[in-house]
Amino acid sequence: MPTTSDSTVGYYLFSDRESDFLIDVSNPLSFKGEEKTIYIFANDVVKTEKDKTLLLKLTLPTETGTEEVVFNARVTESEEEQKEALYQEAVADMKTGDYYYAIPCLEELGDYKDSKELLREATLKYNMMRGNKDVVLEELSSFTVMNGSEISGMIVGTWRISQGSNAWDFFADGRIDDRWGNNRRWKVNDDKLILSTDKSSFSYTVYKVYPDWYVLKDESSDTWQSTQFLFPEQ
């Protein structure tokens, strides 16, 4: 649907759009018609109930004089206001861990504010939660490698790990409770995080993606366990 290029007017009236705003057309500045859609440009906007419609009566010029036409009309916000509303929706989704819903909003916003940076963050976190390793590992070189002291300082606590469906509790004495009763242990050695059971052991380089979001990568192994993601419970 076409829109006006008049930068002095902030609001547009569409016959088939929904919004929380109705326009005050008591003093319309101008209008134009295209098919059955009428655009009214005005400076005053009043708040009203959602989904309430405006019955708009216009007198339009015809070849023989004028014709009175009644429209069932709705109003949408300006383009800037629509972008801001979409941006706030995406930010709210990210705060609740709903990255799947934030991604299309941020894609639509393009260069608006920091949408590109937020899109990258939402995409990485969503794929880490889903265990989609190829997507995340494409950016491995851009993540920060953590040293042994940093690993020891962050690892104690409760984490989601892409290897299992349950949260894992890492204790200061080196024990891990994976909620399944397996005898898991952790330790830090030569800037590596060692995760072990009675049958296997993996030596992980720890990459910081975002605060509390980490990639664990064992360069010496090529099994599905050689790459893990560590992140908070959502």
C-alpha contacts under 8 A as a table, 3 or more apart, distances in Angstrom:
res1	aa1	res2	aa2	distance
3	T	12	Y	7.65
4	T	12	Y	7.85
6	D	9	V	5.95
7	S	10	G	7.26
9	V	41	F	6.27
9	V	42	A	6.69
9	V	43	N	6.64
10	G	41	F	7.84
10	G	42	A	7.80
10	G	43	N	7.04
10	G	77	E	7.61
10	G	78	S	5.34
11	Y	23	I	7.81
11	Y	41	F	6.37
11	Y	42	A	6.95
11	Y	43	N	7.57
11	Y	75	V	7.62
11	Y	76	T	6.82
11	Y	77	E	5.62
11	Y	78	S	5.00
12	Y	39	Y	6.23
12	Y	40	I	6.36
12	Y	41	F	6.13
12	Y	75	V	6.25
12	Y	76	T	6.00
12	Y	77	E	6.83
12	Y	78	S	6.73
13	L	23	I	7.42
13	L	38	I	7.12
13	L	39	Y	5.08
13	L	40	I	5.55
13	L	41	F	7.37
13	L	73	A	7.11
13	L	74	R	6.03
13	L	75	V	4.41
13	L	76	T	6.22
14	F	17	R	5.62
14	F	37	T	6.45
14	F	38	I	6.59
14	F	39	Y	6.29
14	F	73	A	6.33
14	F	74	R	5.63
14	F	75	V	5.79
14	F	76	T	7.05
15	S	37	T	5.76
15	S	38	I	6.91
15	S	71	F	7.29
15	S	72	N	6.39
15	S	73	A	4.43
15	S	74	R	5.53
15	S	75	V	7.79
16	D	73	A	7.09
16	D	74	R	6.69
17	R	74	R	5.84
17	R	75	V	6.66
17	R	76	T	6.60
18	E	51	D	6.30
18	E	74	R	5.88
18	E	75	V	6.57
18	E	76	T	6.56
19	S	22	L	7.69
19	S	50	K	6.56
19	S	51	D	6.64
19	S	74	R	6.88
19	S	75	V	5.84
19	S	76	T	5.22
19	S	77	E	7.33
20	D	47	K	6.86
20	D	48	T	6.38
20	D	49	E	6.44
20	D	50	K	4.76
20	D	51	D	6.87
20	D	75	V	7.84
20	D	76	T	7.72
21	F	45	V	6.99
21	F	46	V	6.42
21	F	47	K	5.30
21	F	48	T	5.98
21	F	49	E	7.92
21	F	50	K	7.60
21	F	74	R	7.91
21	F	75	V	5.84
21	F	76	T	6.66
21	F	77	E	7.22
22	L	45	V	6.35
22	L	46	V	5.88
22	L	47	K	6.50
22	L	48	T	6.47
22	L	53	T	7.72
22	L	54	L	6.96
22	L	74	R	6.55
22	L	75	V	5.37
23	I	42	A	7.29
23	I	44	D	6.69
23	I	45	V	4.73
23	I	46	V	6.19
23	I	75	V	6.31
24	D	27	N	7.50
24	D	42	A	7.07
24	D	44	D	5.61
24	D	45	V	5.46
24	D	46	V	6.48
25	V	28	P	5.08
25	V	40	I	7.38
25	V	42	A	6.54
25	V	44	D	7.94
27	N	42	A	7.05
28	P	31	F	7.60
28	P	40	I	6.50
28	P	41	F	6.06
28	P	42	A	5.21
29	L	40	I	7.55
29	L	41	F	5.76
29	L	42	A	5.69
30	S	40	I	6.33
30	S	41	F	5.92
30	S	42	A	7.89
31	F	38	I	6.99
31	F	39	Y	5.50
31	F	40	I	4.96
31	F	41	F	6.59
32	K	38	I	6.09
32	K	39	Y	5.83
32	K	40	I	7.48
33	G	36	K	7.02
33	G	37	T	6.05
33	G	38	I	4.80
33	G	39	Y	6.73
34	E	37	T	5.49
34	E	38	I	6.59
42	A	45	V	7.81
48	T	52	K	7.22
49	E	52	K	5.69
52	K	74	R	7.99
53	T	72	N	6.60
53	T	73	A	5.97
53	T	74	R	5.71
54	L	72	N	6.04
54	L	73	A	5.13
54	L	74	R	6.16
55	L	70	V	6.83
55	L	71	F	5.88
55	L	72	N	5.02
55	L	73	A	6.16
56	L	70	V	5.56
56	L	71	F	5.03
56	L	72	N	6.36
56	L	73	A	6.41
57	K	68	E	6.92
57	K	69	V	5.78
57	K	70	V	4.41
57	K	71	F	6.37
58	L	68	E	5.70
58	L	69	V	5.37
58	L	70	V	6.36
58	L	71	F	8.00
59	T	66	T	6.32
59	T	67	E	5.53
59	T	68	E	4.37
59	T	69	V	6.24
60	L	66	T	5.45
60	L	67	E	5.27
60	L	68	E	6.23
60	L	69	V	7.15
61	P	65	G	5.95
61	P	66	T	4.33
61	P	67	E	6.34
62	T	65	G	5.11
62	T	66	T	5.06
62	T	67	E	6.55
63	E	66	T	7.83
77	E	80	E	7.99
77	E	81	E	5.82
77	E	82	Q	6.07
78	S	81	E	5.23
78	S	82	Q	6.23
79	E	82	Q	5.10
79	E	83	K	6.25
80	E	83	K	5.16
80	E	84	E	6.25
81	E	84	E	5.06
81	E	85	A	6.11
82	Q	85	A	5.14
82	Q	86	L	6.18
83	K	86	L	5.10
83	K	87	Y	6.00
83	K	109	L	6.64
83	K	112	Y	7.61
84	E	87	Y	4.92
84	E	88	Q	6.14
85	A	88	Q	5.22
85	A	89	E	6.23
86	L	89	E	5.03
86	L	90	A	6.30
86	L	105	C	6.31
86	L	109	L	7.68
87	Y	90	A	5.14
87	Y	91	V	6.25
87	Y	105	C	7.13
87	Y	106	L	7.06
87	Y	109	L	7.28
87	Y	115	S	7.61
88	Q	91	V	5.03
88	Q	92	A	6.10
89	E	92	A	5.17
89	E	93	D	6.25
89	E	102	A	7.51
89	E	105	C	7.80
90	A	93	D	5.07
90	A	94	M	6.28
90	A	101	Y	7.34
90	A	102	A	4.46
90	A	103	I	7.52
90	A	105	C	5.93
90	A	106	L	6.59
91	V	94	M	5.15
91	V	95	K	6.33
91	V	102	A	7.24
92	A	95	K	5.15
92	A	96	T	6.55
93	D	96	T	5.30
93	D	97	G	6.22
93	D	98	D	4.83
93	D	99	Y	6.34
93	D	101	Y	6.60
93	D	102	A	5.54
94	M	97	G	4.95
94	M	98	D	5.56
94	M	99	Y	5.51
94	M	102	A	6.29
94	M	122	A	7.00
95	K	98	D	7.56
96	T	234	Q	7.53
97	G	234	Q	6.09
98	D	101	Y	5.73
98	D	102	A	6.51
99	Y	102	A	4.87
99	Y	103	I	6.10
99	Y	122	A	5.24
99	Y	123	T	7.17
99	Y	125	K	7.25
99	Y	126	Y	5.61
100	Y	103	I	5.71
100	Y	104	P	7.74
100	Y	122	A	7.78
100	Y	126	Y	6.55
101	Y	104	P	6.38
101	Y	105	C	7.16
102	A	105	C	5.38
102	A	106	L	6.25
102	A	119	L	7.85
102	A	122	A	6.95
103	I	106	L	5.24
103	I	107	E	6.11
103	I	119	L	5.97
103	I	122	A	6.25
103	I	123	T	6.69
104	P	107	E	4.95
104	P	108	E	6.20
105	C	108	E	5.25
105	C	109	L	6.37
106	L	109	L	4.99
106	L	110	G	6.57
106	L	115	S	5.51
106	L	116	K	7.13
106	L	118	L	7.23
106	L	119	L	5.59
107	E	110	G	5.60
107	E	115	S	7.76
107	E	116	K	7.80
107	E	119	L	6.85
109	L	112	Y	5.51
109	L	115	S	6.43
110	G	115	S	6.33
110	G	116	K	6.45
111	D	114	D	7.03
111	D	115	S	6.10
111	D	116	K	6.23
112	Y	115	S	5.64
112	Y	116	K	7.87
114	D	117	E	5.47
114	D	118	L	6.29
115	S	118	L	5.00
115	S	119	L	5.88
116	K	119	L	5.02
116	K	120	R	6.35
117	E	120	R	5.24
117	E	121	E	6.36
118	L	121	E	4.98
118	L	122	A	5.99
119	L	122	A	5.11
119	L	123	T	5.97
120	R	123	T	5.18
120	R	124	L	6.16
121	E	124	L	5.28
121	E	125	K	6.10
122	A	125	K	5.27
122	A	126	Y	5.93
123	T	126	Y	5.23
123	T	127	N	6.20
124	L	127	N	5.27
124	L	128	M	6.08
124	L	135	V	7.59
124	L	136	V	6.06
125	K	128	M	5.00
125	K	129	M	6.15
125	K	213	W	7.82
126	Y	129	M	5.23
126	Y	130	R	6.28
127	N	130	R	4.90
127	N	131	G	5.91
127	N	132	N	4.99
127	N	133	K	7.36
127	N	135	V	6.91
127	N	136	V	6.84
128	M	131	G	4.97
128	M	132	N	6.10
128	M	133	K	7.14
128	M	136	V	6.95
128	M	162	S	7.47
128	M	229	F	6.06
129	M	132	N	7.83
129	M	162	S	6.96
129	M	229	F	7.79
129	M	231	F	7.87
130	R	162	S	7.70
131	G	162	S	5.69
131	G	229	F	7.32
132	N	135	V	6.04
132	N	136	V	6.93
133	K	136	V	5.31
133	K	137	L	5.92
133	K	227	T	7.51
134	D	137	L	5.27
134	D	138	E	6.31
135	V	138	E	5.64
135	V	139	E	7.71
136	V	139	E	5.82
136	V	140	L	6.81
137	L	140	L	4.79
138	E	141	S	7.90
139	E	142	S	5.55
139	E	143	F	7.13
140	L	143	F	5.53
140	L	207	Y	7.81
143	F	207	Y	5.77
143	F	208	K	5.74
143	F	209	V	5.32
144	T	207	Y	5.28
144	T	208	K	5.02
144	T	209	V	6.83
145	V	205	T	7.23
145	V	206	V	5.95
145	V	207	Y	4.55
145	V	208	K	6.34
146	M	150	E	5.94
146	M	151	I	6.38
146	M	191	D	7.37
146	M	205	T	7.62
146	M	206	V	5.65
146	M	207	Y	5.96
146	M	208	K	6.76
147	N	150	E	5.38
147	N	151	I	6.26
147	N	191	D	4.81
147	N	192	K	7.58
147	N	206	V	7.98
148	G	151	I	5.09
148	G	152	S	6.19
148	G	188	V	6.15
148	G	189	N	6.97
148	G	190	D	6.55
148	G	191	D	3.89
148	G	192	K	6.39
148	G	193	L	7.73
149	S	152	S	5.22
149	S	153	G	6.20
149	S	191	D	7.62
150	E	153	G	5.07
150	E	154	M	6.41
151	I	154	M	5.41
151	I	155	I	5.93
151	I	188	V	7.35
151	I	191	D	7.71
151	I	193	L	7.19
151	I	206	V	7.44
152	S	155	I	5.69
152	S	156	V	7.44
152	S	188	V	6.76
153	G	156	V	7.28
154	M	157	G	7.86
155	I	170	F	6.63
156	V	169	D	7.58
156	V	170	F	4.90
156	V	171	F	5.42
156	V	172	A	5.83
157	G	169	D	5.71
157	G	170	F	5.23
157	G	171	F	6.67
158	T	167	A	6.52
158	T	168	W	5.63
158	T	169	D	4.42
158	T	170	F	6.23
158	T	232	P	7.24
158	T	233	E	7.70
159	W	167	A	5.50
159	W	168	W	5.33
159	W	169	D	6.46
159	W	170	F	7.77
159	W	230	L	6.32
159	W	231	F	5.75
159	W	232	P	5.13
159	W	233	E	6.26
160	R	164	G	7.82
160	R	165	S	7.93
160	R	166	N	6.89
160	R	167	A	4.63
160	R	168	W	6.20
160	R	229	F	7.98
160	R	230	L	5.73
160	R	231	F	5.28
160	R	232	P	5.67
160	R	233	E	5.69
161	I	164	G	6.02
161	I	165	S	7.79
161	I	166	N	7.89
161	I	167	A	6.84
161	I	168	W	7.13
161	I	228	Q	6.64
161	I	229	F	5.53
161	I	230	L	4.68
161	I	231	F	6.59
162	S	165	S	7.41
162	S	228	Q	5.63
162	S	229	F	5.24
162	S	230	L	6.77
163	Q	225	Q	6.96
163	Q	228	Q	6.40
163	Q	229	F	7.88
164	G	167	A	7.56
166	N	178	D	6.65
166	N	179	R	6.58
167	A	178	D	6.53
167	A	179	R	7.36
167	A	233	E	7.21
168	W	176	I	6.61
168	W	177	D	5.61
168	W	178	D	4.49
168	W	179	R	6.89
169	D	176	I	5.53
169	D	177	D	5.04
169	D	178	D	6.53
170	F	174	G	7.02
170	F	175	R	6.17
170	F	176	I	4.71
170	F	177	D	6.73
170	F	186	W	7.75
171	F	174	G	5.62
171	F	175	R	5.31
171	F	176	I	6.21
172	A	175	R	7.32
174	G	185	R	5.48
174	G	186	W	4.97
174	G	187	K	6.02
175	R	184	R	6.36
175	R	185	R	4.74
175	R	186	W	6.38
176	I	183	N	7.48
176	I	184	R	5.16
176	I	185	R	5.34
176	I	186	W	6.89
177	D	180	W	7.56
177	D	181	G	6.89
177	D	182	N	7.42
177	D	183	N	7.87
177	D	184	R	6.99
178	D	181	G	6.61
178	D	182	N	6.73
178	D	184	R	7.57
179	R	182	N	7.87
182	N	197	T	7.47
183	N	197	T	5.71
183	N	198	D	6.71
184	R	195	L	7.19
184	R	196	S	5.68
184	R	197	T	4.69
184	R	198	D	7.57
185	R	195	L	5.87
185	R	196	S	5.33
185	R	197	T	6.43
186	W	193	L	7.01
186	W	194	I	5.44
186	W	195	L	4.72
186	W	196	S	6.42
187	K	193	L	6.00
187	K	194	I	5.22
187	K	195	L	6.96
188	V	191	D	6.46
188	V	192	K	5.54
188	V	193	L	4.72
188	V	194	I	5.89
189	N	192	K	5.23
189	N	193	L	6.58
189	N	194	I	7.04
191	D	205	T	7.25
192	K	203	S	5.88
192	K	204	Y	5.30
192	K	205	T	5.19
192	K	206	V	7.02
193	L	203	S	5.74
193	L	204	Y	4.99
193	L	205	T	6.53
193	L	206	V	7.01
194	I	201	S	6.85
194	I	202	F	5.65
194	I	203	S	4.58
194	I	204	Y	6.18
195	L	201	S	5.75
195	L	202	F	5.41
195	L	203	S	6.70
195	L	204	Y	7.81
196	S	199	K	7.68
196	S	200	S	5.66
196	S	201	S	4.09
196	S	202	F	6.30
197	T	200	S	5.36
197	T	201	S	6.35
202	F	218	D	6.45
202	F	221	S	7.94
202	F	226	S	7.20
203	S	217	K	7.93
203	S	218	D	5.52
204	Y	216	L	5.32
204	Y	217	K	4.91
204	Y	218	D	4.46
204	Y	219	E	7.55
204	Y	226	S	7.83
205	T	216	L	5.72
205	T	217	K	5.18
205	T	218	D	6.24
205	T	219	E	7.85
206	V	214	Y	6.60
206	V	215	V	5.82
206	V	216	L	4.80
206	V	217	K	6.55
207	Y	214	Y	5.46
207	Y	215	V	4.99
207	Y	216	L	6.44
207	Y	217	K	7.89
208	K	211	P	7.02
208	K	212	D	7.72
208	K	213	W	6.26
208	K	214	Y	4.70
208	K	215	V	6.57
209	V	213	W	5.49
209	V	214	Y	5.41
209	V	215	V	6.99
210	Y	213	W	5.03
210	Y	214	Y	7.12
212	D	230	L	7.76
212	D	231	F	5.79
212	D	232	P	6.48
213	W	229	F	7.52
213	W	230	L	5.88
213	W	231	F	4.64
213	W	232	P	7.27
214	Y	229	F	5.77
214	Y	230	L	5.03
214	Y	231	F	6.41
215	V	227	T	7.18
215	V	228	Q	5.97
215	V	229	F	4.72
215	V	230	L	6.31
216	L	226	S	7.74
216	L	227	T	5.57
216	L	228	Q	4.93
216	L	229	F	5.97
216	L	230	L	7.32
217	K	226	S	5.84
217	K	227	T	4.67
217	K	228	Q	6.61
218	D	221	S	5.75
218	D	226	S	4.88
218	D	227	T	6.38
219	E	222	D	7.66
219	E	226	S	7.30
221	S	226	S	5.58
222	D	225	Q	7.95
222	D	226	S	5.98
223	T	226	S	5.36
224	W	227	T	6.63
225	Q	228	Q	6.53
